[in-house]
């Protein structure tokens, strides 16, 4: 089935711009699903403000950073390679560790959402332990689907994106032409939880860097990545703000929103006689498609990290095994899927808290790598460059860092068993340092032949 295949020939058919935009859309968003908690916590006005402001201080700087580094170093492994090249082997390992630990929690979110939407449609299907097994099944399906290769995942993302966004376009159009009670919506939520809303928004706008790990499988990556980041950013923001703003005009109370509740919102806006039940069913199916598409796209992106680490000797060589036909790193895909299936019983909000903390720290390391590479390799060809020289490279990392500090403050108050989310996150961060030390001391991992990753030779 597979073998160790040189990186240069692993993907005979590469991702085009449209497929990369669609894949990035699912990696970051997958539609407006998951935004319900922002409306419930912050009201309509607060939610729209948060969804418009968060991309400016969180998503836009990250997209700019990814555009420069992905076009300058278009190699498999993406952000892991950037940090390793800019800051050394230890920090490269920590970057990968934080990203993969964050993915353990992140990749449990989408099966949770899938089960939540299925439960609205057919409650009996998710009763008892059935929901957990359905989630495990989704993880397995995404892993098997990914064995078909990156191009197939990108193509399916285009189709699923169009299908899941169509019901929201219908909902928004109906809401705007049938506004019944804007005054009722203006009351907003019963309480205004700014930090809680921002935390959920950070998660909904997070993941731009994950698109970088498949750079070796993208057609003309130097040109494609900046265009894909811009296109996906516009599509994500539009898909978030427009449906919520439209529903805000109808009088549906913000307190009526709940996780996985878009279908119920649709029925409140559109009467059954006008197709409300059918629209609710379409949105529910769209929610399941969103979960499948995001699970697929992130499986593709995250599974390339262990494969790249293995080529550098930081993981066992078996992780480099790829399908001869599709180039998919099948050992890495199956290993990641097994780990992701272990966190399926945690709550949606707890999963987000831990994901934002760990993945947010990995993003901070990527901004540090942006600055380090500007200093260490000023002559590196950069088809796209963040403006403002070294000062500009430093400046764009400040807003995301500030939001991450807020996330740390909030995580200290969120309990995960006997520990706070911050304490559990701290233990996982420390485990990365210990794992790196033990790996070198006991020679668990293979020693790399040179300091520079073999993908760049």
N, C-alpha and C positions, 0 to 999 in steps of 0.2 A: 504493500500500500504506500509506503513512504520510505524516505531515506534522507540522509544529510544532503541537502541541495544547496549549491552556492547561492548567495543572496541575489546575485545579478540575474539569475534565471528563474527565480522562484515564482514570479507572477508574469506569465507570458502575455496575458491580456490585462491591461492596467485600467485603473479608475479614471474616468473622464471628469471634467469640471462639474457637470450636472450630477453625476453619481456621488462625487465628493461632497457637494453641497447637501444633497439628500442624506448622506451618511452622517455628516456633521450635524444636520438638523436633528437627527435621532440621537446622536451622541450627547448633544447638549439638551434637547428639549423633548422631541417627540410629540409636539402639540401642547395645548394648554392644560393637560391633565397634571394634577398635582398642585395647581394654583388655588384650589378651593380653600385650603387652610389660610392663605394670605387674606382672602376676602373675609373669611369668618373671624380672623384675628384683628384685621385692620379696617374693615369696611371698604366700600367701593372706592371712595376718594383716596383713602390710604393705600389700597392695593394698587390703584393706577399710578399713584405717585411713586410707590416702591418699585413697580415694574418698569417705570420710565427712568428712574434715577439709578437703580442698581446696575443696569448695563453700562452706564457712563463711568461708574467708579469701579466696577468689577469685571464685566464682560469685555468692554471695549479695550482696556489696557491689556487684558490677556490675549485677545484676538490679535492686537498689534504685535505683541511679543511673539506669538506663534507664527505670524506672517513673516517676521524677520528671520527667526531661527529655523523654521521649516524650509524656507526658500534658500537659506544659506547652507543648511546641513540636511538635505533631503534623503535621509537614510532610515532604514528600519530601526525601530526602537525609540525614535523621536526624542522626547524630553529626557529620557535616560541618557542618551548619547550627548545631548547638549550639556547637561550638568556634569557628566563624566569628563567631557573634553574641556569644559571651562573651569572646573573646580577640583577635578581629580577623582580617583577611584572610590574613595570613601564616600564622598558626597553623591557620586553617581549611584552607589548602592543604596544610600538613604533615600534618594529621590525615587528609585524604583520601589523600595520597601514601603514608603509612605503611600505611593500611588496604588500599590497592590493591596495594602492593608485597607486603604479607603475603599477600594473596589469590592472588598469582601462585604462591606455594609451597603455600598451603592448598588451592587448587583442583586441584593436581596430586596431592594425597593420595587423593582419592576414586576417581579412575580407577585409581590404584595398588592400592587396596583391592579395587576391583571385579575387577581382573585377578587379584589374589592369590586371591580366593574362587573365581573361575571356574577358576583353575589347580588348586585342590583338587578341583573337580568334573570338569574335563576338561583335564588337563595338556597334551595335544596342541594344544588350541585357543589356548594362550597361549605356545607355544614360539617361540623366536627373536624376530623383530621383530613377531610377531603381537600380542603384549601391548601394545606401544606403539600400534599402529593401533587396537586395541580401545579403549584409553584416549582416543585422539583422537576416535573415534566417539562415546564417551560424552559428551565435552565438546560435540560438535556436536549430539547429540540433546537435551541439556539446553538448549542455546541455542535450538533450534527450538521445543521445548516451551514455553519462556518467552515466545515470541511470542504465545502464546494468552492471556497475562495473569496477574496475581497471583492472582485468585480461582480459576482453574483449577489453579495450582500448589498453593494451599492445600487444595483439595478432593482432589487426588491424594495429598497428604501424609497426610491422614486415612486413606485406604485403605491406602497402603503401610505406614504406621506400625502399623496393626492386623495386617497380614499378616506383617511381619518380627518383631514381638514375640511372636506366638503360639508359634513353636517354642521360644523361650526360657522361656516359661511352662511348656510341657510338660517341658522339660529340668529346670527347677528343681523341679517337682512330683515327677518321677521320682527325682531325686537325693535329695530330702528323705525319700522313702519307701523308698529302696533304699540308704541309707548303708552302705557296706561296710567302710571303714577310715579313720576320721577320724585315727588316729594317723599314718598314712603322709602325709597332707596336712599334718599339723602340722610336719613337718620343714622346710617352706617351700622357698625358692629356695636354690640353691647359694651365692649371694652376695646381699647386701642393698644395692641401689642406690637409696637414698632420693631423691637429686636426680633421677636418671634417671626414677624412677617418678613423682615430682611433676611433672616436665616433661611427660610423656605425659598425666598427669591434667589439667594446666593446659590442654592442647590439647583434651582431651575435654570440658572444662567452659567452653570459650571460644566466644564468638559471640553472646552475648545482645544486644550493641549492634547487630549486623547486622539484627536484627528491626526496628530503628527506622527504617531507610531507606525503608520502604514505608508510613510512617504516613499519608500522604495517600491511601492505598488501603485503609485499615482503617475499619470501621464503628465509630462512636463511640470514637475512639482514646483520649480522656481517661479513659474507664471501662475500655476493653478492655485496654490495655497492662498496668496493674498486675495484673489478673486473669490475663492470659496469661503474664506472667513467673512468677507464683506457681505456676500450673498446670504450666507447662513444667518449672520447677525440680524440682517433686515427681516428675514423670514421668521426667525424666532420671536423677535420683539413684536412684530405684527400679529403673529398667531396668539400671543399672550394678551396684548392690550385690547385689541378690537372686540373679541367676544365679551370680555368682562365689562368694557365700557358700554357696549350695546345692551347687555342685561341690566346694567345700572339704571337705564332709562325706564325700566318696566315696572318698578315697584317691588320686585322680589327682595325680601329682607336679606341683608348680609348675614344675619345669624342663621339663615336656613342652609347655608353652605356647609358641606362636610367632605372629608376625604372620599374621593370616588363619587361625588355627588353631582357631576355635570348632567347626568341623565335626569335626575329629579329637578334640577334647575330648568332644563329644557321643557319638562312637562308643566312647570309653573308658568313659563313664558308662553308656550304654545298650547292652546287647548287641544284635547284629544280629537275634537271634531275637526280641527284644522291640521291634523297630522302630528299632534304632540307625542302620542305614543310611538308612532313610527320614527319620529326624530330622536326620541329618547333611546329607542333600540339602536338606531344608527350610531349615536354618540357612544353608547355602551360598547358596541362592536369596535368603534374607533378607539376607545380606551384600551381594549384588548390588543388591537393592532399596534397602538403606540407602545405598549409594554413589550410586545414581540419584537417590533422594529428596533427599539432602544436596546433591548437585551442582545439582539443580533449585532447591532453596530458596535456596542461596547465590548462584546465578546471578541469581535474582530480586532478592535483597537488595543485592548488590554492584554490579549494573549500574545501580542508581538513583543511585549516587554521581557517576560522570562526567556523567550527565544533569543533576544538580543543579549541579555545578561549571560546566557549559556555560551554564546559565541565568544564572550570576553572572559570566560572561565569563572564567572561568579555564580553559576549554577551548573549542575551536572550536564554533561554534553548531550544527554538524551533529549533535553528540551529543544535542541536545534532541529530535531527530526521534522521534516516537512513532506507533504504530499508531492510526489513528482508531477502530478497532473495539474493541481491547482495552486501549489505553493503554500497552502495553509499549514501552519506549525501545529500539527495535530496533537502532539504530546502536550504542548503548552496549553492548547485549547481545553483538552480533557482535564488536565490538572487544575486549571483555573475554575472550570465549571464545578468540579468536585468541592473546592473550597467555598465557592459562592453559595452552594446549596445548604451550607451549615448555619446560616443566619436568617433563615426564612421565618422564624417565629417572633422576631423583634418587631416593635411597633414602628409605624411609618416615621413619626417624629424623632424617635430615638435613632433610627437609621440615618436620618438626615443630619442630626447633630454630629454624629461620629464621622460621617462621610465628609462633611464640610470642614471639620477640624483637621483630619488627616490629609485629605486631598488639598485643602487650602494651604497647608504647610509645604506640600510638594510644589504648589504653584509659586510660592515665595522663593523656593530654591531655583525655579526656572527663571524668575526675574533676576535673581542673583547671577545666574549663568549668563543671561543677556549682557549684564554689566561686565562680568569677568571676561567674556569673549571679546567685548569691545576693547578691553584693556590689553589682553594677551594676544589677540589676533586682529589687530586693526586692519590688516590687509586682506582679511577673509572676504571673498566675494559675497555680497549681500544684494541680491536682485531687488529685495524690498528692505528698506531701512527705516526704523523709527526716527522721526525727525528730532532735531535738537542736540545731536551729538551725544556725548557721554552723559551730559546733564539730562537730556530727554530720556535716555535709557533708564536712568535712575528715577526720574520723576514719575514715569508711568507705573512704577511698582509701588509707589506710596499709597494710593487709594486702596488697592486690594489688600495691602498690609493692614491698613486701618480697619477695614471691614473684618479681617481675620481676627484682630484684637477683640472686636465686638463679639465675634463668634466664640472666642475663648471665654469671655466674661459670661456669656449665656450658657455655655456648656458646663460651667461650674455649678449651675443650679439644676441641671437635668440629671436625674438618677437613672443609672443602668445597673439594676441589681443593688448590691451593697455599696457600689462606687458611683461617683458622679461621672458624667460623660467625659469631663476633663481629666479626671484621674485615670479612667480606663484608657483614654487616648494617650496620656502621658506614659502609661505602662507599655503600650504598643510602640510608641516612639523609642523608648529606652530599649525595647526588645530588638529593634533594628540595629542599634549600636552594638548590643551584645552579640547578635547573630553574625554581624560582620567580623567582630573580633574572634569569635569561635571558629568561623569559617577559615580564617587565615591561620589560626593557631593549630587547628586539628587537621588542616588540609582536606576539609570535607569537599570543597569545591576545587575544580581544576584551576591550575595557575595559568593566567593568560600569557601568551608568548611575547606580548609587547604592551606598552602603555596605551597605544592608540587602538581603538576597537577595530577588529578585523573587517568590519563592514566598510571601513573607509580606506582600506588598503587598495 
